[in-house]
Amino acid sequence: MTAAEGIAIGCDHAGFALKREVLSKLREQGRAVEDCGTESEASVDYPDYAAKVARSVADGRHALGILVCGTGIGMSMAANKVRGIRAALCHTEWEARLARQHNDANVLCLGGRVLGTGLAFAIVEAFLTGTFEGGRHQRRLDQMAKMEGAR
């Protein structure tokens, strides 16, 4: 699996069912995906799984990441603590597409208790097939990168 094609996916207990469905669909499509856990609906701490996926993307081991928790809020907050991560919580295909086009988002966050499977698949597909437009958007990414260094 090369970083250019690889996707890291992770979840907590509340996102386990949806992660399992998304993972299965991605593998059916022949996509290279690494499952970073969790492995059941037993209660776990979402920051542990957000860190695994986010660090994998930030380190270049995977091109993109997908995280699922109950609402997606906790995962997005935790993933965005990792330098170089631009995690986007998306509820629609349009948000996912724009997250890639305008923000060069590299981690998609989903709410397992918020989204149905069909919509989640559509959001994932929009995210994975989206591309960064650059141009005026690059200036904003550069501003965010400077903010990361100002801690």
N, CA, C and O atoms as a GROMACS GRO file, in nm:
protein
  604
    1MET      N    1   0.085  -0.118   0.000
    1MET     CA    2   0.000   0.000   0.000
    1MET      C    3   0.089   0.124   0.000
    1MET      O    4   0.175   0.138   0.087
    2THR      N    5   0.070   0.212  -0.096
    2THR     CA    6   0.146   0.336  -0.098
    2THR      C    7   0.062   0.448  -0.039
    2THR      O    8  -0.061   0.440  -0.037
    3ALA      N    9   0.128   0.550   0.010
    3ALA     CA   10   0.056   0.661   0.070
    3ALA      C   11  -0.038   0.727  -0.030
    3ALA      O   12  -0.144   0.778   0.007
    4ALA      N   13   0.001   0.726  -0.158
    4ALA     CA   14  -0.082   0.790  -0.259
    4ALA      C   15  -0.218   0.723  -0.273
    4ALA      O   16  -0.314   0.786  -0.319
    5GLU      N   17  -0.229   0.599  -0.236
    5GLU     CA   18  -0.357   0.530  -0.251
    5GLU      C   19  -0.418   0.487  -0.119
    5GLU      O   20  -0.535   0.448  -0.115
    6GLY      N   21  -0.342   0.493  -0.013
    6GLY     CA   22  -0.387   0.436   0.112
    6GLY      C   23  -0.481   0.524   0.192
    6GLY      O   24  -0.469   0.647   0.192
    7ILE      N   25  -0.574   0.458   0.259
    7ILE     CA   26  -0.671   0.524   0.346
    7ILE      C   27  -0.663   0.456   0.481
    7ILE      O   28  -0.668   0.334   0.491
    8ALA      N   29  -0.651   0.536   0.586
    8ALA     CA   30  -0.657   0.484   0.723
    8ALA      C   31  -0.798   0.512   0.775
    8ALA      O   32  -0.850   0.622   0.757
    9ILE      N   33  -0.858   0.414   0.840
    9ILE     CA   34  -0.993   0.432   0.894
    9ILE      C   35  -0.996   0.386   1.039
    9ILE      O   36  -0.938   0.284   1.074
   10GLY      N   37  -1.063   0.463   1.122
   10GLY     CA   38  -1.073   0.429   1.263
   10GLY      C   39  -1.203   0.479   1.322
   10GLY      O   40  -1.273   0.562   1.263
   11CYS      N   41  -1.234   0.427   1.440
   11CYS     CA   42  -1.360   0.463   1.505
   11CYS      C   43  -1.352   0.437   1.654
   11CYS      O   44  -1.258   0.374   1.704
   12ASP      N   45  -1.452   0.486   1.724
   12ASP     CA   46  -1.473   0.445   1.862
   12ASP      C   47  -1.592   0.350   1.863
   12ASP      O   48  -1.640   0.309   1.758
   13HIS      N   49  -1.637   0.314   1.981
   13HIS     CA   50  -1.748   0.219   1.994
   13HIS      C   51  -1.876   0.268   1.926
   13HIS      O   52  -1.949   0.188   1.867
   14ALA      N   53  -1.904   0.398   1.934
   14ALA     CA   54  -2.027   0.452   1.876
   14ALA      C   55  -2.022   0.457   1.724
   14ALA      O   56  -2.126   0.462   1.659
   15GLY      N   57  -1.903   0.455   1.668
   15GLY     CA   58  -1.889   0.456   1.523
   15GLY      C   59  -1.856   0.322   1.463
   15GLY      O   60  -1.838   0.310   1.342
   16PHE      N   61  -1.849   0.219   1.548
   16PHE     CA   62  -1.804   0.087   1.501
   16PHE      C   63  -1.890   0.031   1.388
   16PHE      O   64  -1.838  -0.016   1.287
   17ALA      N   65  -2.021   0.034   1.404
   17ALA     CA   66  -2.110  -0.026   1.303
   17ALA      C   67  -2.093   0.044   1.168
   17ALA      O   68  -2.084  -0.023   1.065
   18LEU      N   69  -2.091   0.176   1.167
   18LEU     CA   70  -2.076   0.248   1.040
   18LEU      C   71  -1.936   0.227   0.982
   18LEU      O   72  -1.922   0.210   0.861
   19LYS      N   73  -1.834   0.227   1.066
   19LYS     CA   74  -1.698   0.203   1.016
   19LYS      C   75  -1.691   0.068   0.946
   19LYS      O   76  -1.633   0.056   0.838
   20ARG      N   77  -1.751  -0.034   1.007
   20ARG     CA   78  -1.749  -0.168   0.948
   20ARG      C   79  -1.813  -0.166   0.809
   20ARG      O   80  -1.762  -0.230   0.717
   21GLU      N   81  -1.924  -0.094   0.794
   21GLU     CA   82  -1.992  -0.086   0.664
   21GLU      C   83  -1.907  -0.010   0.561
   21GLU      O   84  -1.893  -0.054   0.447
   22VAL      N   85  -1.851   0.102   0.602
   22VAL     CA   86  -1.768   0.182   0.512
   22VAL      C   87  -1.643   0.104   0.471
   22VAL      O   88  -1.607   0.102   0.354
   23LEU      N   89  -1.579   0.041   0.567
   23LEU     CA   90  -1.460  -0.040   0.539
   23LEU      C   91  -1.491  -0.150   0.438
   23LEU      O   92  -1.415  -0.171   0.344
   24SER      N   93  -1.601  -0.219   0.458
   24SER     CA   94  -1.641  -0.325   0.366
   24SER      C   95  -1.663  -0.271   0.225
   24SER      O   96  -1.618  -0.330   0.128
   25LYS      N   97  -1.732  -0.159   0.215
   25LYS     CA   98  -1.761  -0.098   0.085
   25LYS      C   99  -1.631  -0.056   0.015
   25LYS      O  100  -1.615  -0.079  -0.105
   26LEU      N  101  -1.540   0.005   0.089
   26LEU     CA  102  -1.413   0.048   0.030
   26LEU      C  103  -1.331  -0.070  -0.019
   26LEU      O  104  -1.269  -0.064  -0.125
   27ARG      N  105  -1.330  -0.176   0.057
   27ARG     CA  106  -1.256  -0.296   0.014
   27ARG      C  107  -1.322  -0.361  -0.106
   27ARG      O  108  -1.252  -0.412  -0.195
   28GLU      N  109  -1.455  -0.360  -0.112
   28GLU     CA  110  -1.527  -0.411  -0.230
   28GLU      C  111  -1.485  -0.333  -0.355
   28GLU      O  112  -1.475  -0.390  -0.463
   29GLN      N  113  -1.460  -0.205  -0.339
   29GLN     CA  114  -1.419  -0.119  -0.450
   29GLN      C  115  -1.272  -0.139  -0.486
   29GLN      O  116  -1.224  -0.081  -0.584
   30GLY      N  117  -1.202  -0.219  -0.408
   30GLY     CA  118  -1.061  -0.244  -0.435
   30GLY      C  119  -0.967  -0.138  -0.381
   30GLY      O  120  -0.851  -0.132  -0.421
   31ARG      N  121  -1.016  -0.055  -0.293
   31ARG     CA  122  -0.932   0.050  -0.236
   31ARG      C  123  -0.843  -0.007  -0.125
   31ARG      O  124  -0.883  -0.097  -0.052
   32ALA      N  125  -0.724   0.047  -0.115
   32ALA     CA  126  -0.630   0.007  -0.011
   32ALA      C  127  -0.667   0.080   0.118
   32ALA      O  128  -0.656   0.202   0.127
   33VAL      N  129  -0.712   0.004   0.217
   33VAL     CA  130  -0.760   0.062   0.342
   33VAL      C  131  -0.698  -0.013   0.459
   33VAL      O  132  -0.693  -0.136   0.461
   34GLU      N  133  -0.650   0.063   0.558
   34GLU     CA  134  -0.600   0.002   0.681
   34GLU      C  135  -0.698   0.033   0.793
   34GLU      O  136  -0.730   0.149   0.819
   35ASP      N  137  -0.744  -0.071   0.860
   35ASP     CA  138  -0.835  -0.057   0.973
   35ASP      C  139  -0.752  -0.032   1.099
   35ASP      O  140  -0.675  -0.118   1.142
   36CYS      N  141  -0.769   0.085   1.156
   36CYS     CA  142  -0.694   0.125   1.277
   36CYS      C  143  -0.775   0.105   1.405
   36CYS      O  144  -0.738   0.158   1.510
   37GLY      N  145  -0.885   0.030   1.397
   37GLY     CA  146  -0.965  -0.001   1.516
   37GLY      C  147  -1.073   0.103   1.538
   37GLY      O  148  -1.084   0.201   1.465
   38THR      N  149  -1.150   0.080   1.636
   38THR     CA  150  -1.163  -0.023   1.734
   38THR      C  151  -1.228  -0.146   1.671
   38THR      O  152  -1.274  -0.142   1.557
   39GLU      N  153  -1.232  -0.254   1.746
   39GLU     CA  154  -1.278  -0.380   1.691
   39GLU      C  155  -1.414  -0.427   1.743
   39GLU      O  156  -1.457  -0.538   1.712
   40SER      N  157  -1.481  -0.344   1.822
   40SER     CA  158  -1.612  -0.384   1.876
   40SER      C  159  -1.686  -0.261   1.926
   40SER      O  160  -1.638  -0.148   1.915
   41GLU      N  161  -1.803  -0.285   1.981
   41GLU     CA  162  -1.882  -0.177   2.039
   41GLU      C  163  -1.855  -0.158   2.188
   41GLU      O  164  -1.928  -0.086   2.256
   42ALA      N  165  -1.750  -0.222   2.239
   42ALA     CA  166  -1.709  -0.201   2.379
   42ALA      C  167  -1.654  -0.060   2.392
   42ALA      O  168  -1.579  -0.014   2.305
   43SER      N  169  -1.689   0.008   2.498
   43SER     CA  170  -1.652   0.148   2.519
   43SER      C  171  -1.500   0.169   2.515
   43SER      O  172  -1.424   0.098   2.581
   44VAL      N  173  -1.457   0.267   2.435
   44VAL     CA  174  -1.317   0.306   2.423
   44VAL      C  175  -1.311   0.459   2.419
   44VAL      O  176  -1.414   0.527   2.410
   45ASP      N  177  -1.191   0.513   2.426
   45ASP     CA  178  -1.170   0.657   2.420
   45ASP      C  179  -1.139   0.699   2.276
   45ASP      O  180  -1.038   0.657   2.220
   46TYR      N  181  -1.225   0.783   2.218
   46TYR     CA  182  -1.208   0.822   2.078
   46TYR      C  183  -1.076   0.891   2.048
   46TYR      O  184  -1.025   0.873   1.937
   47PRO      N  185  -1.015   0.971   2.139
   47PRO     CA  186  -0.888   1.035   2.102
   47PRO      C  187  -0.778   0.936   2.065
   47PRO      O  188  -0.692   0.968   1.983
   48ASP      N  189  -0.781   0.816   2.122
   48ASP     CA  190  -0.679   0.716   2.089
   48ASP      C  191  -0.686   0.678   1.941
   48ASP      O  192  -0.582   0.663   1.876
   49TYR      N  193  -0.806   0.663   1.888
   49TYR     CA  194  -0.823   0.621   1.749
   49TYR      C  195  -0.807   0.739   1.654
   49TYR      O  196  -0.758   0.722   1.542
   50ALA      N  197  -0.848   0.857   1.697
   50ALA     CA  198  -0.824   0.977   1.617
   50ALA      C  199  -0.675   0.998   1.599
   50ALA      O  200  -0.629   1.031   1.490
   51ALA      N  201  -0.598   0.978   1.706
   51ALA     CA  202  -0.453   0.996   1.699
   51ALA      C  203  -0.389   0.896   1.604
   51ALA      O  204  -0.301   0.932   1.527
   52LYS      N  205  -0.432   0.770   1.609
   52LYS     CA  206  -0.375   0.667   1.520
   52LYS      C  207  -0.392   0.706   1.374
   52LYS      O  208  -0.297   0.703   1.296
   53VAL      N  209  -0.515   0.742   1.339
   53VAL     CA  210  -0.544   0.776   1.199
   53VAL      C  211  -0.476   0.906   1.160
   53VAL      O  212  -0.412   0.914   1.055
   54ALA      N  213  -0.489   1.008   1.243
   54ALA     CA  214  -0.432   1.139   1.210
   54ALA      C  215  -0.280   1.133   1.196
   54ALA      O  216  -0.223   1.192   1.104
   55ARG      N  217  -0.214   1.063   1.286
   55ARG     CA  218  -0.067   1.053   1.277
   55ARG      C  219  -0.025   0.975   1.153
   55ARG      O  220   0.077   1.005   1.092
   56SER      N  221  -0.104   0.876   1.116
   56SER     CA  222  -0.074   0.799   0.997
   56SER      C  223  -0.080   0.886   0.872
   56SER      O  224   0.003   0.873   0.782
   57VAL      N  225  -0.178   0.976   0.867
   57VAL     CA  226  -0.190   1.067   0.753
   57VAL      C  227  -0.080   1.174   0.761
   57VAL      O  228  -0.015   1.203   0.661
   58ALA      N  229  -0.060   1.233   0.877
   58ALA     CA  230   0.040   1.339   0.893
   58ALA      C  231   0.181   1.289   0.862
   58ALA      O  232   0.263   1.364   0.810
   59ASP      N  233   0.208   1.163   0.894
   59ASP     CA  234   0.340   1.104   0.870
   59ASP      C  235   0.357   1.055   0.726
   59ASP      O  236   0.466   1.011   0.689
   60GLY      N  237   0.252   1.061   0.646
   60GLY     CA  238   0.260   1.020   0.507
   60GLY      C  239   0.243   0.872   0.483
   60GLY      O  240   0.265   0.826   0.371
   61ARG      N  241   0.205   0.796   0.585
   61ARG     CA  242   0.182   0.653   0.564
   61ARG      C  243   0.053   0.628   0.487
   61ARG      O  244   0.040   0.527   0.418
   62HIS      N  245  -0.042   0.720   0.499
   62HIS     CA  246  -0.168   0.712   0.425
   62HIS      C  247  -0.199   0.850   0.367
   62HIS      O  248  -0.164   0.952   0.426
   63ALA      N  249  -0.263   0.851   0.252
   63ALA     CA  250  -0.298   0.977   0.187
   63ALA      C  251  -0.413   1.046   0.258
   63ALA      O  252  -0.414   1.168   0.272
   64LEU      N  253  -0.511   0.967   0.302
   64LEU     CA  254  -0.632   1.021   0.362
   64LEU      C  255  -0.675   0.936   0.480
   64LEU      O  256  -0.634   0.821   0.493
   65GLY      N  257  -0.757   0.994   0.566
   65GLY     CA  258  -0.812   0.921   0.678
   65GLY      C  259  -0.961   0.940   0.689
   65GLY      O  260  -1.017   1.039   0.642
   66ILE      N  261  -1.025   0.843   0.753
   66ILE     CA  262  -1.168   0.849   0.783
   66ILE      C  263  -1.185   0.810   0.929
   66ILE      O  264  -1.131   0.709   0.973
   67LEU      N  265  -1.258   0.891   1.003
   67LEU     CA  266  -1.285   0.865   1.144
   67LEU      C  267  -1.434   0.869   1.171
   67LEU      O  268  -1.506   0.952   1.115
   68VAL      N  269  -1.481   0.778   1.256
   68VAL     CA  270  -1.624   0.771   1.287
   68VAL      C  271  -1.642   0.759   1.438
   68VAL      O  272  -1.583   0.671   1.502
   69CYS      N  273  -1.722   0.847   1.494
   69CYS     CA  274  -1.765   0.834   1.633
   69CYS      C  275  -1.916   0.858   1.633
   69CYS      O  276  -1.978   0.855   1.527
   70GLY      N  277  -1.975   0.880   1.747
   70GLY     CA  278  -2.120   0.897   1.753
   70GLY      C  279  -2.170   1.012   1.668
   70GLY      O  280  -2.263   0.996   1.588
   71THR      N  281  -2.109   1.130   1.686
   71THR     CA  282  -2.150   1.248   1.610
   71THR      C  283  -2.046   1.294   1.509
   71THR      O  284  -2.078   1.368   1.417
   72GLY      N  285  -1.923   1.250   1.525
   72GLY     CA  286  -1.812   1.297   1.444
   72GLY      C  287  -1.743   1.418   1.504
   72GLY      O  288  -1.633   1.454   1.462
   73ILE      N  289  -1.805   1.480   1.602
   73ILE     CA  290  -1.750   1.602   1.662
   73ILE      C  291  -1.622   1.572   1.739
   73ILE      O  292  -1.520   1.638   1.718
   74GLY      N  293  -1.627   1.474   1.827
   74GLY     CA  294  -1.509   1.441   1.908
   74GLY      C  295  -1.391   1.401   1.823
   74GLY      O  296  -1.278   1.445   1.846
   75MET      N  297  -1.416   1.316   1.723
   75MET     CA  298  -1.308   1.272   1.634
   75MET      C  299  -1.246   1.391   1.561
   75MET      O  300  -1.124   1.399   1.548
   76SER      N  301  -1.329   1.483   1.511
   76SER     CA  302  -1.274   1.596   1.437
   76SER      C  303  -1.193   1.686   1.528
   76SER      O  304  -1.087   1.735   1.489
   77MET      N  305  -1.240   1.709   1.649
   77MET     CA  306  -1.165   1.791   1.744
   77MET      C  307  -1.030   1.727   1.776
   77MET      O  308  -0.927   1.794   1.776
   78ALA      N  309  -1.031   1.598   1.804
   78ALA     CA  310  -0.908   1.527   1.840
   78ALA      C  311  -0.811   1.520   1.723
   78ALA      O  312  -0.692   1.547   1.739
   79ALA      N  313  -0.859   1.485   1.605
   79ALA     CA  314  -0.771   1.473   1.488
   79ALA      C  315  -0.706   1.606   1.454
   79ALA      O  316  -0.589   1.609   1.413
   80ASN      N  317  -0.778   1.714   1.469
   80ASN     CA  318  -0.724   1.845   1.436
   80ASN      C  319  -0.617   1.893   1.533
   80ASN      O  320  -0.557   1.999   1.510
   81LYS      N  321  -0.591   1.820   1.639
   81LYS     CA  322  -0.481   1.852   1.730
   81LYS      C  323  -0.346   1.808   1.673
   81LYS      O  324  -0.241   1.852   1.720
   82VAL      N  325  -0.349   1.721   1.573
   82VAL     CA  326  -0.226   1.670   1.512
   82VAL      C  327  -0.181   1.766   1.402
   82VAL      O  328  -0.257   1.797   1.310
   83ARG      N  329  -0.058   1.812   1.413
   83ARG     CA  330  -0.003   1.908   1.316
   83ARG      C  331  -0.013   1.851   1.174
   83ARG      O  332   0.024   1.737   1.149
   84GLY      N  333  -0.064   1.933   1.084
   84GLY     CA  334  -0.076   1.893   0.944
   84GLY      C  335  -0.209   1.829   0.909
   84GLY      O  336  -0.234   1.798   0.792
   85ILE      N  337  -0.293   1.809   1.006
   85ILE     CA  338  -0.423   1.747   0.980
   85ILE      C  339  -0.528   1.855   0.962
   85ILE      O  340  -0.536   1.953   1.036
   86ARG      N  341  -0.609   1.832   0.860
   86ARG     CA  342  -0.724   1.918   0.833
   86ARG      C  343  -0.846   1.825   0.827
   86ARG      O  344  -0.889   1.781   0.720
   87ALA      N  345  -0.899   1.798   0.946
   87ALA     CA  346  -1.012   1.706   0.957
   87ALA      C  347  -1.143   1.783   0.941
   87ALA      O  348  -1.161   1.889   1.000
   88ALA      N  349  -1.232   1.727   0.860
   88ALA     CA  350  -1.360   1.792   0.833
   88ALA      C  351  -1.474   1.700   0.872
   88ALA      O  352  -1.481   1.585   0.829
   89LEU      N  353  -1.563   1.751   0.954
   89LEU     CA  354  -1.686   1.681   0.990
   89LEU      C  355  -1.788   1.713   0.883
   89LEU      O  356  -1.825   1.829   0.865
   90CYS      N  357  -1.834   1.612   0.812
   90CYS     CA  358  -1.926   1.633   0.700
   90CYS      C  359  -2.055   1.554   0.718
   90CYS      O  360  -2.054   1.438   0.760
   91HIS      N  361  -2.165   1.621   0.686
   91HIS     CA  362  -2.298   1.558   0.692
   91HIS      C  363  -2.362   1.546   0.554
   91HIS      O  364  -2.466   1.483   0.539
   92THR      N  365  -2.298   1.606   0.454
   92THR     CA  366  -2.351   1.602   0.317
   92THR      C  367  -2.238   1.578   0.218
   92THR      O  368  -2.121   1.601   0.248
   93GLU      N  369  -2.274   1.533   0.100
   93GLU     CA  370  -2.177   1.517  -0.008
   93GLU      C  371  -2.114   1.651  -0.044
   93GLU      O  372  -1.994   1.659  -0.071
   94TRP      N  373  -2.195   1.755  -0.046
   94TRP     CA  374  -2.150   1.888  -0.082
   94TRP      C  375  -2.041   1.935   0.014
   94TRP      O  376  -1.939   1.990  -0.029
   95GLU      N  377  -2.061   1.915   0.145
   95GLU     CA  378  -1.959   1.953   0.243
   95GLU      C  379  -1.830   1.875   0.220
   95GLU      O  380  -1.721   1.932   0.227
   96ALA      N  381  -1.842   1.747   0.192
   96ALA     CA  382  -1.724   1.663   0.170
   96ALA      C  383  -1.648   1.708   0.046
   96ALA      O  384  -1.525   1.716   0.046
   97ARG      N  385  -1.721   1.738  -0.060
   97ARG     CA  386  -1.658   1.783  -0.184
   97ARG      C  387  -1.585   1.915  -0.161
   97ARG      O  388  -1.471   1.931  -0.204
   98LEU      N  389  -1.651   2.010  -0.094
   98LEU     CA  390  -1.588   2.140  -0.069
   98LEU      C  391  -1.475   2.131   0.032
   98LEU      O  392  -1.379   2.208   0.025
   99ALA      N  393  -1.484   2.039   0.126
   99ALA     CA  394  -1.375   2.019   0.222
   99ALA      C  395  -1.246   1.984   0.149
   99ALA      O  396  -1.138   2.028   0.188
  100ARG      N  397  -1.258   1.904   0.045
  100ARG     CA  398  -1.140   1.867  -0.036
  100ARG      C  399  -1.102   1.981  -0.130
  100ARG      O  400  -0.984   2.017  -0.138
  101GLN      N  401  -1.199   2.038  -0.201
  101GLN     CA  402  -1.170   2.141  -0.302
  101GLN      C  403  -1.113   2.269  -0.242
  101GLN      O  404  -1.016   2.324  -0.294
  102HIS      N  405  -1.171   2.316  -0.132
  102HIS     CA  406  -1.134   2.446  -0.077
  102HIS      C  407  -1.038   2.437   0.042
  102HIS      O  408  -0.960   2.529   0.064
  103ASN      N  409  -1.044   2.328   0.118
  103ASN     CA  410  -0.965   2.318   0.240
  103ASN      C  411  -0.858   2.210   0.237
  103ASN      O  412  -0.782   2.195   0.332
  104ASP      N  413  -0.851   2.136   0.128
  104ASP     CA  414  -0.757   2.025   0.115
  104ASP      C  415  -0.763   1.935   0.238
  104ASP      O  416  -0.661   1.890   0.288
  105ALA      N  417  -0.886   1.909   0.286
  105ALA     CA  418  -0.906   1.823   0.403
  105ALA      C  419  -0.843   1.688   0.376
  105ALA      O  420  -0.854   1.634   0.266
  106ASN      N  421  -0.776   1.634   0.477
  106ASN     CA  422  -0.712   1.504   0.461
  106ASN      C  423  -0.768   1.398   0.554
  106ASN      O  424  -0.727   1.282   0.548
  107VAL      N  425  -0.862   1.436   0.639
  107VAL     CA  426  -0.932   1.340   0.723
  107VAL      C  427  -1.081   1.375   0.721
  107VAL      O  428  -1.119   1.490   0.744
  108LEU      N  429  -1.162   1.276   0.694
  108LEU     CA  430  -1.308   1.291   0.694
  108LEU      C  431  -1.362   1.234   0.825
  108LEU      O  432  -1.327   1.123   0.864
  109CYS      N  433  -1.448   1.311   0.893
  109CYS     CA  434  -1.510   1.265   1.016
  109CYS      C  435  -1.660   1.250   0.994
  109CYS      O  436  -1.725   1.336   0.935
  110LEU      N  437  -1.712   1.138   1.043
  110LEU     CA  438  -1.854   1.104   1.026
  110LEU      C  439  -1.916   1.069   1.160
  110LEU      O  440  -1.849   1.024   1.252
  111GLY      N  441  -2.047   1.091   1.168
  111GLY     CA  442  -2.122   1.055   1.287
  111GLY      C  443  -2.200   0.927   1.266
  111GLY      O  444  -2.295   0.924   1.188
  112GLY      N  445  -2.160   0.822   1.334
  112GLY     CA  446  -2.226   0.693   1.320
  112GLY      C  447  -2.369   0.691   1.372
  112GLY      O  448  -2.449   0.609   1.328
  113ARG      N  449  -2.400   0.781   1.464
  113ARG     CA  450  -2.536   0.790   1.518
  113ARG      C  451  -2.617   0.897   1.449
  113ARG      O  452  -2.732   0.923   1.485
  114VAL      N  453  -2.557   0.961   1.348
  114VAL     CA  454  -2.620   1.072   1.279
  114VAL      C  455  -2.656   1.036   1.135
  114VAL      O  456  -2.759   1.079   1.083
  115LEU      N  457  -2.570   0.959   1.071
  115LEU     CA  458  -2.584   0.930   0.928
  115LEU      C  459  -2.632   0.788   0.902
  115LEU      O  460  -2.596   0.694   0.972
  116GLY      N  461  -2.714   0.775   0.799
  116GLY     CA  462  -2.749   0.643   0.748
  116GLY      C  463  -2.636   0.593   0.660
  116GLY      O  464  -2.552   0.671   0.614
  117THR      N  465  -2.634   0.464   0.636
  117THR     CA  466  -2.527   0.402   0.559
  117THR      C  467  -2.517   0.457   0.417
  117THR      O  468  -2.408   0.487   0.370
  118GLY      N  469  -2.630   0.471   0.349
  118GLY     CA  470  -2.628   0.519   0.210
  118GLY      C  471  -2.569   0.658   0.198
  118GLY      O  472  -2.487   0.684   0.111
  119LEU      N  473  -2.612   0.748   0.286
  119LEU     CA  474  -2.558   0.884   0.283
  119LEU      C  475  -2.410   0.883   0.320
  119LEU      O  476  -2.330   0.954   0.259
  120ALA      N  477  -2.373   0.803   0.418
  120ALA     CA  478  -2.232   0.794   0.457
  120ALA      C  479  -2.146   0.749   0.339
  120ALA      O  480  -2.038   0.805   0.317
  121PHE      N  481  -2.191   0.649   0.263
  121PHE     CA  482  -2.116   0.604   0.146
  121PHE      C  483  -2.099   0.717   0.045
  121PHE      O  484  -1.991   0.735  -0.011
  122ALA      N  485  -2.205   0.792   0.022
  122ALA     CA  486  -2.200   0.903  -0.074
  122ALA      C  487  -2.104   1.011  -0.028
  122ALA      O  488  -2.031   1.068  -0.109
  123ILE      N  489  -2.103   1.040   0.101
  123ILE     CA  490  -2.010   1.140   0.157
  123ILE      C  491  -1.867   1.092   0.141
  123ILE      O  492  -1.780   1.169   0.099
  124VAL      N  493  -1.842   0.967   0.173
  124VAL     CA  494  -1.707   0.911   0.161
  124VAL      C  495  -1.661   0.918   0.016
  124VAL      O  496  -1.547   0.958  -0.011
  125GLU      N  497  -1.746   0.881  -0.077
  125GLU     CA  498  -1.709   0.883  -0.219
  125GLU      C  499  -1.677   1.026  -0.264
  125GLU      O  500  -1.579   1.047  -0.335
  126ALA      N  501  -1.759   1.123  -0.223
  126ALA     CA  502  -1.733   1.263  -0.260
  126ALA      C  503  -1.599   1.309  -0.203
  126ALA      O  504  -1.524   1.381  -0.270
  127PHE      N  505  -1.570   1.268  -0.081
  127PHE     CA  506  -1.443   1.305  -0.017
  127PHE      C  507  -1.325   1.242  -0.089
  127PHE      O  508  -1.227   1.310  -0.119
  128LEU      N  509  -1.334   1.114  -0.117
  128LEU     CA  510  -1.222   1.042  -0.177
  128LEU      C  511  -1.194   1.082  -0.320
  128LEU      O  512  -1.080   1.073  -0.367
  129THR      N  513  -1.295   1.127  -0.391
  129THR     CA  514  -1.275   1.164  -0.532
  129THR      C  515  -1.252   1.314  -0.550
  129THR      O  516  -1.220   1.358  -0.660
  130GLY      N  517  -1.267   1.392  -0.444
  130GLY     CA  518  -1.245   1.536  -0.453
  130GLY      C  519  -1.097   1.569  -0.463
  130GLY      O  520  -1.012   1.492  -0.418
  131THR      N  521  -1.067   1.682  -0.523
  131THR     CA  522  -0.929   1.728  -0.535
  131THR      C  523  -0.921   1.876  -0.497
  131THR      O  524  -1.016   1.952  -0.516
  132PHE      N  525  -0.808   1.913  -0.443
  132PHE     CA  526  -0.784   2.050  -0.399
  132PHE      C  527  -0.768   2.142  -0.520
  132PHE      O  528  -0.694   2.110  -0.613
  133GLU      N  529  -0.838   2.256  -0.518
  133GLU     CA  530  -0.834   2.350  -0.629
  133GLU      C  531  -0.714   2.444  -0.624
  133GLU      O  532  -0.679   2.504  -0.726
  134GLY      N  533  -0.651   2.457  -0.509
  134GLY     CA  534  -0.537   2.548  -0.498
  134GLY      C  535  -0.581   2.692  -0.513
  134GLY      O  536  -0.685   2.732  -0.461
  135GLY      N  537  -0.500   2.770  -0.584
  135GLY     CA  538  -0.534   2.911  -0.607
  135GLY      C  539  -0.553   2.988  -0.478
  135GLY      O  540  -0.471   2.980  -0.387
  136ARG      N  541  -0.662   3.062  -0.471
  136ARG     CA  542  -0.689   3.146  -0.355
  136ARG      C  543  -0.701   3.065  -0.226
  136ARG      O  544  -0.681   3.118  -0.117
  137HIS      N  545  -0.733   2.937  -0.240
  137HIS     CA  546  -0.748   2.851  -0.122
  137HIS      C  547  -0.614   2.818  -0.057
  137HIS      O  548  -0.607   2.797   0.064
  138GLN      N  549  -0.508   2.814  -0.138
  138GLN     CA  550  -0.376   2.783  -0.084
  138GLN      C  551  -0.332   2.888   0.017
  138GLN      O  552  -0.270   2.855   0.119
  139ARG      N  553  -0.364   3.013  -0.010
  139ARG     CA  554  -0.327   3.120   0.083
  139ARG      C  555  -0.387   3.094   0.222
  139ARG      O  556  -0.322   3.118   0.323
  140ARG      N  557  -0.507   3.045   0.225
  140ARG     CA  558  -0.575   3.018   0.352
  140ARG      C  559  -0.513   2.898   0.423
  140ARG      O  560  -0.501   2.896   0.546
  141LEU      N  561  -0.473   2.797   0.347
  141LEU     CA  562  -0.404   2.683   0.407
  141LEU      C  563  -0.271   2.727   0.466
  141LEU      O  564  -0.231   2.681   0.573
  142ASP      N  565  -0.202   2.816   0.396
  142ASP     CA  566  -0.075   2.867   0.447
  142ASP      C  567  -0.097   2.943   0.578
  142ASP      O  568  -0.015   2.933   0.669
  143GLN      N  569  -0.206   3.018   0.586
  143GLN     CA  570  -0.237   3.090   0.710
  143GLN      C  571  -0.262   2.992   0.825
  143GLN      O  572  -0.217   3.016   0.937
  144MET      N  573  -0.333   2.884   0.797
  144MET     CA  574  -0.359   2.784   0.901
  144MET      C  575  -0.229   2.716   0.944
  144MET      O  576  -0.210   2.688   1.062
  145ALA      N  577  -0.142   2.689   0.849
  145ALA     CA  578  -0.014   2.625   0.882
  145ALA      C  579   0.068   2.714   0.974
  145ALA      O  580   0.133   2.665   1.066
  146LYS      N  581   0.064   2.846   0.951
  146LYS     CA  582   0.134   2.938   1.039
  146LYS      C  583   0.074   2.934   1.179
  146LYS      O  584   0.146   2.946   1.278
  147MET      N  585  -0.057   2.919   1.188
  147MET     CA  586  -0.123   2.912   1.319
  147MET      C  587  -0.074   2.789   1.396
  147MET      O  588  -0.056   2.795   1.518
  148GLU      N  589  -0.052   2.679   1.327
  148GLU     CA  590  -0.002   2.557   1.392
  148GLU      C  591   0.135   2.581   1.454
  148GLU      O  592   0.164   2.529   1.562
  149GLY      N  593   0.217   2.659   1.387
  149GLY     CA  594   0.351   2.686   1.437
  149GLY      C  595   0.354   2.788   1.550
  149GLY      O  596   0.456   2.803   1.618
  150ALA      N  597   0.243   2.858   1.572
  150ALA     CA  598   0.238   2.965   1.672
  150ALA      C  599   0.202   2.914   1.811
  150ALA      O  600   0.188   2.994   1.904
  151ARG      N  601   0.186   2.786   1.826
  151ARG     CA  602   0.146   2.733   1.957
  151ARG      C  603   0.254   2.758   2.052
  151ARG      O  604   0.243   2.722   2.169
   0.00000   0.00000   0.00000
